[in-house]
Amino acid sequence: MSEKKESSITSLISAFARAYHVEHDEPLMFNDFLARKLITSEEFTAIGENMIRGIDFFHPDADDQFGGDLDQVLKWITQVQLSPITLARSAYSEQVMLQEASLGVKQMIILGAGMDTFALRHPEMEDELHVFEVDLPSAQQLKKERLRKAELVIPRNLQFVSMDFTREMIHTDSLSSLFRNVKTLFTLLGVSYYLPKEDLCRLIHHAFAPLPAGSSIVFDYADEHLFQEKGKFNRVENMVKMAATGGEPMLSCFTYEEMEHLLEKAGLLIYEHLSPEEVQERYFSQRTDDLSAFETVHFIHAVKK
């Protein structure tokens, strides 16, 4: 699969998960009320149909449980397999972003932004906060086309930076010339799994080298059980298999001590860490549907000393 197509599909599936949640789940864990505007009706239908066609892979006894009710099949797949990581890390990241904005962060850099809508959903921050969305040129071209079709105005505090940051930032400090030397928050969601450990370390080091103390990063990572854990309905094992089949295998998982050491090498300290159990308690404990925290996935907010 080409890099362009892979990037586009990934960003659209993530947007689908957020949009489906707004339309079909309650209570809302993360209200991305603009996600649906960035997906065409044809794409929304096609993604749902593809999920339904894969039900035997996800749930071999689906016929007995759902009796051919395709709406229930789709809801089950999204709630068990597709949406939990996306929704929980979006909710956590947004919480940190709003908290840091209130504490005086002037610049947010969203790495691998895809169809992110933070800047669009928070016009009240237009005068105080500069938001940079960093992604592949193809992903940003698609995003701009969707914004135009949806008649959504790009806020004046939002700037697109086209680059493959997983290559350019790892090997150079190419970001330092693009951004101001002010207190900054990075978000890096859904990326750490696919990078070799030493590349993640270099990326964080290069990102923070030019920035002042108090700058921070929020991201998700998989723990050391990633490749042994099966998870509820084998969903962790399924996730690893699907990534490998899709040509973008998961490469890295970390013990807490490894992650702490990696961040320390870049001059960062862990401010907050959420284990899967803590993610469950914070975001899923009151739910009565099939949404629950994904096994092996942790969230971190780390701050430069």
Disulfide bonds with the S-S distance in Angstrom:
none
